[in-house]
């Protein structure tokens, strides 16, 4: 009987120590979704333009009008219902890792009627980029990584032949945003590729809305990114337009299991 009492006392002491250790454990300080077998939540929202529209401006196209058209709009802003901003990246910022999403062997960027299609796209890390030219004129695809030090070349591929198809080597292994530009006389051509290391990245639809499903419960930094809207100058030596800096807005969002959280963004032009 005495031995049983001693064992029970020892067990109570051990449980008390474990509780104290749990209480003193520091909270998570990164933005990485916790691994959870329980129900996840959903983040839903809209990116809206606040304030005045940018002044309308077009520039005449001087060459290849039979393929490219007669003129091109200069402000890079597409609006949907209620001033919703299309083609905006929305993602969880600071996530070091997380559940991966299906990785295709490659993704395709087309050059058609002197525009890149799609204009914005998300690809998982490790994906290869394929490029094709559907126009009967010369295009090139200059892939530039967007860094704090400016644009850094990662590939530059010329495609003079209609129907030509090239796979960019190596695969895209570094998370971040890649800017695509044509420097073959089509300075307005541009596109953006978001290379993602996790699945918590999405693009606003034609109404400026987005949905991010299957997010584990927690508190996160959610960020929107939209390319610069107003052209600053035409760099004729590079045959490329230079635009203002991208628009980036970050806020905090709390996700609860089985619930829907709302994160709206108001975009005001400079």
ROSE-560778 format. One record per residue (C-alpha): residue number from 1; x, y, z. Coordinates in Angstrom, 2 decimals, padded with zeros to 5 digits, always signed. Layout:
% ROSE-560778
{NUM, {X, Y, Z}}
...
END
This chain:
% ROSE-560778
{1, {+000.00, +000.00, +000.00}}
{2, {+002.87, +002.36, +000.93}}
{3, {+004.53, +001.63, -002.49}}
{4, {+001.28, +002.51, -004.31}}
{5, {+001.04, +005.87, -002.49}}
{6, {+004.66, +006.70, -003.40}}
{7, {+004.06, +005.87, -007.07}}
{8, {+000.93, +008.04, -007.19}}
{9, {+002.78, +010.96, -005.61}}
{10, {+005.62, +010.66, -008.14}}
{11, {+003.13, +010.59, -011.01}}
{12, {+001.43, +013.77, -009.76}}
{13, {+004.79, +015.57, -009.59}}
{14, {+005.72, +014.52, -013.14}}
{15, {+002.36, +015.68, -014.55}}
{16, {+002.74, +019.02, -012.80}}
{17, {+006.22, +019.54, -014.28}}
{18, {+004.96, +018.73, -017.78}}
{19, {+002.13, +021.25, -017.43}}
{20, {+004.58, +023.95, -016.33}}
{21, {+006.88, +023.21, -019.29}}
{22, {+003.96, +023.50, -021.72}}
{23, {+002.90, +026.79, -020.14}}
{24, {+006.39, +028.29, -020.53}}
{25, {+006.91, +027.13, -024.15}}
{26, {+007.27, +030.13, -026.48}}
{27, {+004.57, +030.60, -029.15}}
{28, {+005.32, +030.10, -032.86}}
{29, {+006.81, +033.27, -034.30}}
{30, {+006.88, +032.36, -037.98}}
{31, {+003.97, +032.36, -040.42}}
{32, {+004.12, +028.65, -041.21}}
{33, {+000.78, +026.80, -041.10}}
{34, {+000.74, +024.25, -038.29}}
{35, {+000.33, +020.61, -039.24}}
{36, {-003.17, +019.67, -038.20}}
{37, {-005.41, +016.71, -038.82}}
{38, {-008.46, +018.74, -037.88}}
{39, {-010.73, +020.85, -040.10}}
{40, {-009.14, +023.79, -041.92}}
{41, {-010.60, +027.19, -042.71}}
{42, {-011.03, +029.35, -045.81}}
{43, {-009.87, +032.89, -046.57}}
{44, {-012.06, +034.87, -048.94}}
{45, {-011.84, +038.46, -050.08}}
{46, {-011.68, +041.06, -052.83}}
{47, {-009.12, +043.56, -054.08}}
{48, {-010.84, +046.87, -054.91}}
{49, {-009.58, +050.05, -056.52}}
{50, {-010.09, +053.04, -054.25}}
{51, {-010.09, +056.52, -055.72}}
{52, {-009.81, +057.68, -059.31}}
{53, {-008.99, +055.54, -062.31}}
{54, {-005.65, +056.20, -064.00}}
{55, {-005.87, +058.50, -067.02}}
{56, {-006.61, +056.61, -070.21}}
{57, {-003.64, +056.46, -072.54}}
{58, {-002.86, +054.50, -075.69}}
{59, {+000.18, +054.28, -077.89}}
{60, {+000.07, +053.50, -081.61}}
{61, {+001.72, +050.29, -082.77}}
{62, {+004.09, +051.09, -085.63}}
{63, {+005.01, +047.61, -086.87}}
{64, {+003.22, +044.30, -087.43}}
{65, {-000.22, +045.88, -087.14}}
{66, {-001.71, +042.89, -088.97}}
{67, {-000.69, +040.73, -085.98}}
{68, {-000.47, +043.11, -083.03}}
{69, {-003.30, +045.55, -083.77}}
{70, {-003.24, +049.32, -084.21}}
{71, {-002.62, +050.53, -080.64}}
{72, {-002.02, +049.36, -077.08}}
{73, {-003.41, +050.61, -073.75}}
{74, {-000.65, +051.82, -071.42}}
{75, {-002.17, +051.64, -067.88}}
{76, {-001.90, +048.06, -066.61}}
{77, {-005.11, +047.73, -064.66}}
{78, {-008.10, +045.51, -065.41}}
{79, {-011.28, +046.12, -063.40}}
{80, {-014.37, +043.98, -062.87}}
{81, {-017.62, +044.57, -061.00}}
{82, {-017.56, +047.23, -058.27}}
{83, {-013.98, +048.21, -059.16}}
{84, {-012.62, +044.74, -058.36}}
{85, {-009.00, +044.45, -059.50}}
{86, {-008.23, +041.42, -061.68}}
{87, {-004.95, +039.53, -062.04}}
{88, {-003.65, +040.23, -058.53}}
{89, {-001.56, +037.72, -056.59}}
{90, {-002.76, +037.07, -053.03}}
{91, {-000.68, +034.84, -050.76}}
{92, {+000.34, +034.02, -047.20}}
{93, {+003.56, +035.92, -046.60}}
{94, {+006.43, +034.47, -044.57}}
{95, {+005.36, +030.84, -044.89}}
{96, {+008.57, +028.82, -044.81}}
{97, {+006.95, +025.58, -045.86}}
{98, {+003.54, +024.01, -046.06}}
{99, {+001.56, +021.36, -047.88}}
{100, {+002.73, +021.10, -051.47}}
{101, {+000.31, +021.15, -054.38}}
{102, {+000.33, +019.02, -057.53}}
{103, {+003.33, +019.92, -059.64}}
{104, {+002.94, +019.60, -063.40}}
{105, {+005.95, +018.58, -065.42}}
{106, {+005.72, +021.88, -067.27}}
{107, {+003.45, +024.89, -067.84}}
{108, {+002.93, +026.75, -071.10}}
{109, {+003.23, +030.46, -071.91}}
{110, {+001.97, +031.41, -075.38}}
{111, {+002.77, +034.51, -077.46}}
{112, {-000.39, +035.31, -079.39}}
{113, {-001.34, +038.57, -081.09}}
{114, {+001.65, +040.20, -079.42}}
{115, {+000.51, +039.39, -075.89}}
{116, {+001.60, +036.76, -073.39}}
{117, {-001.06, +034.25, -072.41}}
{118, {-001.70, +033.89, -069.54}}
{119, {-000.77, +037.30, -068.21}}
{120, {-000.32, +036.02, -064.63}}
{121, {+000.21, +032.46, -063.47}}
{122, {+001.24, +030.41, -060.43}}
{123, {+003.65, +027.47, -060.72}}
{124, {+005.07, +025.22, -057.99}}
{125, {+008.79, +025.26, -057.32}}
{126, {+010.49, +022.70, -059.54}}
{127, {+008.23, +023.25, -062.57}}
{128, {+009.63, +023.76, -066.06}}
{129, {+008.38, +026.64, -068.18}}
{130, {+007.49, +025.99, -071.81}}
{131, {+007.25, +028.86, -074.27}}
{132, {+005.62, +028.85, -077.69}}
{133, {+005.15, +031.46, -080.42}}
{134, {+001.75, +031.46, -082.15}}
{135, {+002.54, +034.60, -084.16}}
{136, {+004.21, +034.70, -087.61}}
{137, {+006.77, +037.26, -086.36}}
{138, {+009.84, +037.28, -084.15}}
{139, {+009.29, +037.35, -080.39}}
{140, {+011.66, +036.83, -077.51}}
{141, {+010.95, +035.99, -073.88}}
{142, {+013.26, +037.67, -071.40}}
{143, {+012.71, +036.16, -067.95}}
{144, {+013.76, +038.53, -065.17}}
{145, {+013.68, +037.67, -061.48}}
{146, {+012.25, +040.52, -059.39}}
{147, {+014.66, +041.13, -056.49}}
{148, {+015.39, +043.90, -053.98}}
{149, {+018.38, +044.79, -056.17}}
{150, {+016.24, +045.11, -059.30}}
{151, {+015.52, +042.82, -062.25}}
{152, {+017.97, +039.95, -062.71}}
{153, {+018.09, +037.92, -065.94}}
{154, {+017.48, +034.18, -065.56}}
{155, {+016.77, +033.33, -069.23}}
{156, {+016.37, +035.03, -072.60}}
{157, {+014.94, +033.02, -075.50}}
{158, {+014.29, +034.18, -079.07}}
{159, {+011.54, +032.54, -081.13}}
{160, {+011.59, +033.69, -084.77}}
{161, {+009.45, +030.84, -086.14}}
{162, {+005.71, +030.43, -085.75}}
{163, {+004.89, +027.28, -083.78}}
{164, {+008.35, +027.10, -082.22}}
{165, {+008.25, +025.59, -078.72}}
{166, {+011.05, +025.72, -076.17}}
{167, {+011.39, +024.33, -072.65}}
{168, {+013.32, +026.61, -070.32}}
{169, {+016.15, +024.81, -068.56}}
{170, {+016.64, +024.35, -065.67}}
{171, {+013.31, +024.13, -063.84}}
{172, {+012.17, +027.11, -061.76}}
{173, {+013.61, +026.30, -058.33}}
{174, {+013.63, +029.65, -056.51}}
{175, {+010.39, +031.01, -055.00}}
{176, {+009.49, +034.51, -056.12}}
{177, {+008.04, +036.48, -059.03}}
{178, {+009.45, +036.37, -062.56}}
{179, {+008.75, +039.17, -065.02}}
{180, {+008.46, +038.23, -068.71}}
{181, {+009.23, +040.84, -071.37}}
{182, {+009.54, +040.90, -075.16}}
{183, {+012.39, +043.03, -076.52}}
{184, {+011.82, +042.34, -080.20}}
{185, {+009.94, +045.55, -080.92}}
{186, {+006.93, +044.79, -078.67}}
{187, {+007.74, +046.80, -075.55}}
{188, {+004.20, +046.49, -074.17}}
{189, {+004.35, +042.69, -073.87}}
{190, {+004.69, +041.53, -070.28}}
{191, {+003.59, +038.76, -067.92}}
{192, {+004.29, +037.54, -064.39}}
{193, {+005.03, +034.05, -063.06}}
{194, {+004.68, +033.42, -059.30}}
{195, {+006.97, +030.53, -058.35}}
{196, {+005.43, +029.15, -055.15}}
{197, {+006.88, +026.87, -052.47}}
{198, {+003.43, +026.23, -050.93}}
{199, {-000.18, +026.16, -052.03}}
{200, {-001.39, +029.27, -050.19}}
{201, {-001.22, +031.47, -053.29}}
{202, {-004.08, +032.53, -055.55}}
{203, {-005.05, +035.09, -058.23}}
{204, {-008.06, +037.40, -058.22}}
{205, {-010.74, +036.54, -060.76}}
{206, {-012.57, +038.79, -063.24}}
{207, {-014.47, +040.42, -060.35}}
{208, {-011.36, +040.99, -058.26}}
{209, {-012.32, +038.22, -055.82}}
{210, {-010.19, +035.40, -054.44}}
{211, {-010.66, +032.25, -052.36}}
{212, {-007.89, +030.44, -050.46}}
{213, {-009.16, +027.08, -049.15}}
{214, {-007.73, +024.50, -046.75}}
{215, {-005.79, +026.90, -044.52}}
{216, {-004.96, +025.45, -041.08}}
{217, {-006.22, +027.46, -038.08}}
{218, {-003.88, +030.24, -037.01}}
{219, {-002.90, +033.87, -037.44}}
{220, {-001.21, +034.83, -040.71}}
{221, {+000.13, +037.72, -042.72}}
{222, {-001.75, +037.80, -046.02}}
{223, {-000.39, +039.92, -048.85}}
{224, {-001.59, +041.20, -052.22}}
{225, {+000.76, +042.03, -055.11}}
{226, {-000.16, +043.87, -058.30}}
{227, {+002.19, +045.04, -061.03}}
{228, {+002.88, +048.75, -061.43}}
{229, {+000.03, +050.48, -063.26}}
{230, {+001.49, +053.69, -064.73}}
{231, {+004.26, +053.69, -067.34}}
{232, {+007.25, +055.81, -066.36}}
{233, {+009.20, +055.70, -069.62}}
{234, {+009.97, +053.77, -072.78}}
{235, {+013.52, +052.41, -072.65}}
{236, {+014.13, +052.41, -076.38}}
{237, {+017.61, +050.89, -076.13}}
{238, {+016.07, +047.81, -074.45}}
{239, {+012.76, +047.98, -076.37}}
{240, {+010.99, +047.69, -073.03}}
{241, {+008.56, +049.83, -071.04}}
{242, {+009.49, +050.76, -067.47}}
{243, {+006.56, +050.96, -065.06}}
{244, {+006.22, +052.24, -061.51}}
{245, {+006.94, +049.86, -058.63}}
{246, {+004.44, +047.09, -057.89}}
{247, {+001.66, +047.62, -055.35}}
{248, {+001.94, +045.51, -052.19}}
{249, {-000.40, +045.51, -049.19}}
{250, {-000.13, +043.24, -046.14}}
{251, {-002.61, +042.63, -043.35}}
{252, {-003.23, +040.10, -040.58}}
{253, {-005.93, +037.45, -040.86}}
{254, {-007.13, +034.93, -038.27}}
{255, {-008.29, +031.55, -039.58}}
{256, {-010.56, +029.31, -037.50}}
{257, {-011.33, +025.65, -038.07}}
{258, {-014.34, +025.09, -040.28}}
{259, {-014.94, +028.84, -040.69}}
{260, {-014.52, +031.46, -043.37}}
{261, {-012.32, +034.52, -042.80}}
{262, {-012.52, +037.70, -044.85}}
{263, {-009.50, +039.71, -046.00}}
{264, {-010.31, +042.62, -048.32}}
{265, {-007.74, +044.95, -049.85}}
{266, {-008.23, +048.57, -050.94}}
{267, {-005.78, +049.52, -053.68}}
{268, {-005.14, +053.24, -054.08}}
{269, {-002.90, +054.37, -056.93}}
{270, {+000.07, +056.62, -056.26}}
END
